[in-house]
């Protein structure tokens, strides 16, 4: 079984080269050498290309959507070519309308590259970092900034190290349930509006910048969990590993009783284990969520309690029947 709840999907984000400079020029040790007119070019892909074959004149696999890195190998090879050939290769490289090119290690840049970058309006940057270090830092930054993103209505809380996303209709008791869990020593990540980013196959949830560890409790009002319970009661972000859907108990509705059927909640194309939990007076939902988190830890470790029970039951039923026992007649 699958369910999905994506609100305000913000995937497909882009960055301009100017934004990268504004946000990361110091961390990446960047300076602009040429092509300043192209600083508004958009970058939508986090993968970086260091395509040395371009300098041999082979452009078949050059990806025009990716930021290009020019390291010592590329620059030194280019300088071995005749001036006319250098000019031709540089012109062809920037004619592919790449978003940006970065020269690493603070290398001196041949005039042909500076000239063609300026002429075709492609930003040419230089970093003092070594090629490997620049690629690591830049990739981490781009993956974070360009990660597909969505917002979800619910509560995200860290229960025994498991990121539990509690969802359900308004007024079902999500915030009150989360407050019970915080009082028991678990950690709030976000209430009401949760920002969810996909990093590879991982969903990372964080608080909305405005709400930031505030909770709305009906009859009580807005409370600040950090101020009330201390820094140990909050987290700023958490991997989402379990979704708990709270819904009002409906007579006649079939609810999972054995836990053999796996259900999933889909966000940004990633399936997360889903637990449908009916709400009824007298049911201790916070305790159920604590046990669900513990059970999820067991599943991650390879132990599935329901399946173990099913296997044991099947093994028991497969055994030869025991000799029947008869009661002696009380009256002869």
Secondary structure, DSSP 4 states (H G I P E B T S, - for coil): -EEE--BS---S--EEHHHHHHHHHHHHTEEEEE-GGGTT-EE----EE--GGGGGT--TT--TTSEEEE-HHHHHHHTTS-HHHHHHHHHHHHHT--SEEEE-TTPPPPHHHHHHHHHHT-EEEEESS-HHHHHHHHHHHHHHHHS-EEEEEEEEEEETTEEEEEEESTTSSHHHHHHHHHHTT-EEEEEEEEEEEEETTEEEEEE-TTTTTEEEETTTEEEEHHHHH-GGGB-SEEE--EEEEEEE--TT----SS--S--EEEETTEEEEEEEEEE-TT--HHHHHHHHHHHHHHHHTT--HHHHHHHHHHHHHHSPPPPP--PPPS--
